[in-house]
Amino acid sequence: MQGAAGGDRAVLDGETYTVTRSISIAASVEKVWRAITDPEHLSRWFGRTVLRGAGVGAVGTMTFEGHGAVPIRVEAVDAPRSVTYRWNNDDALRILPPDLDESSSTVFTFTLETQKSGTRLTVVESGFERTSDPEANLESHRRGWDLEIDKLVALLREGGR
């Protein structure tokens, strides 16, 4: 399994305002799919996730220590290949809106590909040009995806379901 040892780090693209991280995980697509779509599983490695409803259109929050509750919505699902979320996670906003603000939100998509050794997980977050400070948010989220995906890899390595 790669990732936690320093390979496959997140990269940012200042021209397209995206952050991308792609990593091989020694776990089945089904196991990784549950970890990125089931609120109970997301809460174990990402942020405490609460969703009302299921599938496209489900809304709720992800709560991060020190950042409060971040509004989130499921935008697209192609099980078990990809899932897209929209969230208001602008680092400069101290008080987050209770509902999604389409004018300043970003979108992140997890894509899964089967490999001989398990699963290739790619996450791409875009829309930073709409945030209060695109360059600062790009860098902050680049570091964030490294941290969060490393936690996912560690959880799956330990046998987390």
Secondary structure, DSSP 8 states (H G I E B T S, - for coil): --STTS-S--EEETTTTEEEEEEEESS-HHHHHHHHH-HHHHHHHSSEEEEESSSTT-EEEEEETTTEEEEEEEEEEETTTEEEEEE---TT-SS--SS--TTT-EEEEEEEEEETTEEEEEEEEE-GGGSSSHHHHHHHHHHHHHHHHHHHHHHHHTT--
